[in-house]
Amino acid sequence: MEDISCIRGEYNHRPLESVSEDPFLQFNAWLKEAIERHVMEPTAMVLSTVTEAGSPASRMVLLKGLDKRGFSFFTNYDSAKGRQLDREARAALLFFWPELARQVRIEGDVIKLPATESDAYFLSRPFGSQISAVISPQSDVICGREELEEAKNVYINEFPNGPAERPDNWGGYILSPLRMEFWQGRPDRLHDRFQYQREGEFWRIVRLAP
């Protein structure tokens, strides 16, 4: 195996000397900068859930909404992550913007979005994405890609105008954060880290050692 121990990048970005009192405002500022700086997939985030055996399970999803309730994403409720969230309604998110040497860690409770919000988002999706959400048995074992292509063609022939409504087993979740951490890469691995901890209606902010 190739020796990777010598691979080492340096972070020469500006310091993170202070943060907003509101973690949502802080996150919005960083996300806005990531978008303006044309970071690849700025809304991509790692979603980590807990399996039935108590092991962590992670995958990439896309952030599709952010408000005072929390961070929203959409998926098949019958998928592995959907089943895991039904059993253990807690999860973690991780954003990493390497071009800015920044990451944001978020932990909290997860609930399903109201059906009306899931309906509205589903109908806003591209035609092909709607069909994929309907025909894909997400996380199940399939014989091959041909199975998906055939199901797609059958559906298009039967419903050429696309889905009329969102399938019951597909929709959104929202993670309400209890803890958030903002990490800024710095030279010599002396990174800047600020953590927000929810305490009732307020957030306690502390600086963490790198």
N, C-alpha and C positions, 0 to 999 in steps of 0.2 A: 504493500500500500504506500502511496506517495506520502512523504513527510510533509505535514501541513503545520507543524509546530512553529515554523519560521514565518508564517503568513501573519503580518501584523500591520494594520493601518493606524494612522495617527489622526486624532481629532483636533483640528485647529480652529474651532468655531468660537464664537463670542460666548462669554460666561452667562450663566443663568443666575443673576444676582438676587432677583426677587420674582415673585409670582403674584397673580391676582388673588384677591380674597375669595373669589368665586371660581372653582375649578372648571365650570362650564365655560366661563369667559376665557380662562387660560387655554382650554382645549380649542375653542373656536379660533383664537388668535393663531395657535400653532397650525391648525388645519388650514386656515386661510393662507398662511404663508407657504405651506406645503403645496397647495393648489397653485398659488401664484408662481412658485418656483418650478412648477411642472415636474414635481416628484412623481415617479411612476406609481400608479394606483394609490393615490393619497388616502382613499377611503377604505383600503384593504386592511383587515384586522384579523388577528388570530383569535378564534373563539375556543376556549378550553372549558370542557364540561367534565362530569364525573360518570364513569361507567358503572354498571351494576356491581362489578367487583371492587369498586372504589378506586380504580385507576384513572389517571387523567387522560383525556382524549382531546386532541387539538386539530383544528383545520382552519383554512382561510375563508372568511366571508366578507361581505361588503357592508359598510355602514350605510344605512339608507335614511336615517333620521336622527336628529338630536334636538331635544328640548329639555325643559326642567325635570321631566320624568326620567330621562336617561337616554340610552343609546339603542337604536332600533335596527333590526335586521330581519330578513325573511327567509323561510325555508319550508320544506315539506315536514309536516308535523310527525309523519311516520318514519322519517329518516333516523339514522343513529343518534344524531344530536337532538332531534325532537323527542325521541324516547328517553334519552338521558335527562333532558330538562324536565320531562314529566315526572321522573323519579326523584330528581334532585334539582330543585329550581334555583340553583346558584351557579355562577359561571365567572370566568375571567376573560378580559379582552386585552389584546396587546397590539398597539400601533407601533410600527417602526419605519421611520423615514431616514434611510441611510445617507441620503444626500445632505441632510441637515444634521446628521449625527444626533437624532432625537428619538426617544421612544416614550410612549405613555402606557402605563399599566393600570387596569381598571378591574375592580372586583365588586360583585354585588349580587342582588337577587334578581330573578328573571320571571316575568309574567308574559302571557300572550297579549298582543295588542287587541283592542276592540275590533270586532269583525268589520265594522264600517271602514276603519283605517286600512285593514288588510284588503278589503274590496277595492278601495280607491287606488291603492298602490298596484294591485294586480292588473287592473284595467289600464294603468298608465304604462305598463311594460310593453316592449315590442311584441309583435304578433308571434314571432318564433319563440320567444321566451315564455309567452303564455302557454303555447302548445307543449313545450318541453316540461313545464311545471305540471301539466295535466297527465302526460303519457309516461313520465319517468317514475318507476318505483324506487325512488332514491334510497341508496344504501343496500338494496337487495341484490342478490347474485343474479346475473343475466348470462345468457349463452354467448353473446357477442354483440358488437355494435349494430349488426344487421337487425337484431331484435328491436332496437330503439328506432332505427330508420324506418322499419316496416310499420311500427306502431304510429310513427309520425305521419307517414303517408296515408295510412288508413284513416287517421283522425282528420287530416286535411280534406280527404275525399268526402268524408261524411259531414264535416263542418267547415266548408270553405271560407266562411267568414270568421273563423276562430271561436274561442270560448265565449259564451255569453255571460258567464259568471265565474267567480273564483271557486275552485274545488274546495270542498270542506276540509281536506287534509293538507292544505297549504295556507300559510299566512305568516304573520309577523310576531316577533318577540321584542320586548324592551327590557334592557338591563338597567336597573336602578342602582347607581354606584354607592357603595359604602366606603370604599377606599380608592384613591387615585394617586398615581405617582408620575411625576414629570422628570425625565432623565435627559440631560444634555451632555454629550460627549465632550471631554476636555483633554488637553495634553497630559501625557504621562499617566493616564488612567485615573487622574484625580477629577472624576466626573462630578457634575452638579446634579443633586437629586432632591426634589421637594415632594413630600407626601401629604395628602389631604386625608383626614379621617373624619367621617361624619359622626357628629355628636348631637343627636336631636335635630334641631333645625339649623345647626351651625357646623362649620368645618374647622377642625384643628389642623394647623399647618406646621410641619416640622421639616428641618433639613436632615437628610440622611447621609451617612458616610458612603463613599463610593465602594 
